[in-house]
Each structure stands twice: as C-alpha cells, then as structure tokens.
Amino acid sequence: MRLSARGAGVLLAVPILYLAGELLGFALLRALAGAALAVLVAAVIATSRPPQVSVRREVYPDRVERGRSAMALLQVRNTGSRRHTAFVAKDVIADQRRDIAVRDLAPHTATTQRYQLPTVQRGRFTVGPLVLERTDPLGLLRRVVVTGEVAHLWVHPRRHPVRTTKAAWPRHHYDGPGSPEPLAGSTNLRQIREYVIGDEVRHVHWKAVARTGKIMVREYSDPAEPRLTVVLDNRTDGIAAGPFEEAVEIAASFVCAALAGGYRTRLVTTCGDLDVETNTGLRGARDLLDKLTVLGRVPAVSACTPTPGGATVFVGGGWASADRALLGALGPVSDVIVFDLDAHADGWPGRAALRVIAAQSAAEAIRTWNRGVAS
C-alpha cells in the first residue's frame, strides 16, 4: 500500500491543520484536520483488500516483423463471490508502459482487453510482469500487486521481397559451378550404361534393355547444391548505428529469400560472433531471424571466412583493407554482390565478379537489385 502525491499532501495537512487550530483557537481548522484524517482512514479501508482476480496475458504473434502489428490479450476473471471494483493493470515492454483500465466485475465474470505492443525497434523484448493497481476514489492510496508471467516479443528485422532467379546460385550442376556438397534427396541422371555386378536392380532401364538386348542401368550423380553466403558487417568502426539497421534488413531479406528457394544459406558477421549455416527452409529462416534480431555492433575480434562457390552478399557501410582480403579470398568461382550503405560505390576496387550497389536504405538497395541486377 502506497501513498500517492495527493495522499501525502493530505497526510501532511492533518497535523498542520490540527496544530494551527489549537494555536489559533479555530475549531474549523481542527474539524478540517479530523475530516482529512477520516478520508485517509476511508482510503485505507477501500484499498486494504488486494485485487481478487486471476489474470492471464498472451502475446500474439510472439514473433513479428518490425513495424507490423503485435497485440497483447489480457483476460481478467473475478474469482471472488463479491463484486470487484475497477482497477488499472499496467504492462511494461521496452521501457514503455501500457495502462489498461479494467471495469467493475460481477462475481465469477471475466473481461478481455486487447492493446497494441510497440514494434518500432528491432530486438527481443520482455513483456511484463503485470502490475495490478487498485486506488481509492480520491486517489490518495494505491495498492500494487505484481502478477502474471513474463512473456517475450521478438521484433524481427523488416524484410523486403528479393528476386533470386538470376543471382548466380545454380540449382543443378549443368547451370554452372556450385558447392561440392550434395543436395539431399535429389539426383541427376548421368548416363545409361551396361550392368556390372553390384549395381542396384532397381536402376535397370528396361527400355534400353529391350533396345540393346543387354542389361542396362541408370547411373546417377548428385547435383551441385546452390549456396548463398551473407556477410554482414557489424564492426563498430566499420558501420554506424543507423546504416547497420538497414544492413540487417538487407541480410534478413536475402537469407529468407534464399531459404525459401531451397538454397543452402550461411549467415556470418565480419566480427565472427555469428556464423550459422542451414538448408532447412522456412524453419531455418526463423532461427536466423532470431539471431539477427539480437545482433548488435561489436568491436572486431576475429575475421570471418566466407564459403567459396555460389554467391556471396556482403552488406556493409564502406570499404576496409579487411574487406579486400576477405572478398579476394573467395576466388573466381564466387559471384560477389556488395551493398554499400554509405553510398561509396566508387571507392570499391573492381573485380570481374564484384557488383556494388550503393544506397542509403535497405528498401532502396533491394529495389535497385530487383530492378537492375536480377531482372
């Protein structure tokens, strides 16, 4: 039970009014002191009983793209046998407070409240715990009860539609060089040859048997798997805070587009604090988005090593000698695309497979890519 500023003022006025009435001989002042004291006693009685309610709060969806809508559903039930007076439920998320007014509740009845959660900033935010606050009619005293479980809201980076049809990520070995690792669950017909001991009977090609009179079998080989490596610059001295948020959006866009297309995708930072490779489709995209959600800028500790072959997308805010060595080590088989969010495309050294897109925002960079490079 806590005094509000108004309640503290009334409590302070009680002895002052009483002493003034005694010293000056004014009965009215003593009566005002008594009235103030009676009001405080009534406030204590009104707030002495804590809220007799059960509270449940759900966050949906628990993962949301930055700028999209996220809601909280608050269900309050009066579990007592008497009517429950109105009170205020307070929820806290990302240093912002939401005040939800809960109306009077008849015995064994419930009410549902919905309210918006802030999603303007990327990150993993703690929602709650809930604070139930009950006050007297004059607002002199308040009783606070902390209840409910803590929930978490993941605000993923914003994603932009990315075209990947001609991004130099070959789907089959005859489309160009690719990763030496096989694509799980798929094979390409290499040739039809004569049967030798040890061949699978299920690979017998009966049409060729009928045509040649010999037992012929199919010989298969695994195709090269398409690969994308996204290198995100998160060095504190390499990219400013504002452009870094745009860089995270570009990385998220390419990662999700590649995984949705079935590509093996690797996400790595220049500082080496994040290095994840997956080919699990949309499930893998969610895991990578979770990691991008909590990723921040850190001092450079160790340099990353991108995977040669396929395509490499480098997202940063300028050119450094470390970038030159990093991209130069990829070899001629890699198709390198650079997104420069400091718009210094002229400062990047040229190489045959290096394309630079200079932009001020992620939306502009992806739009330029879709319109000029991937068309």
Secondary structure, 3 states (H helix, E strand, C coil): CEECHHHHHHHHHHHHHHHHHHHHCCHHHHHHHHHHHHHHHHHHHHHCCCCCEEEEEEEECCEEECCCCCEEEEEEEECCCCCECCEEEEEEECCEEEEEEECCECCCCEEEEEEECCCCCCEEEEECCEEEEEECCCCCEEEEEEECCCEEEEEECCCCCCCCCCCCCCCCHHHCCCEEEECCCCCEEEEEEECCCCCCHHHECHHHHHHHCCCEEEEEECCEECEEEEEECCECCCCCHHHHHHHHHHHHHHHHHHHHCCCEEEEEECCCCCEEEECCHHHHHHHHHHHHHCCCCECCCCCCCCCCCCEEEEEECCCCHHHHHHHHCCCCCCEEEEEECCCCHHHCCCCCCEEEEECCCHHHHHHHHHHHHCC
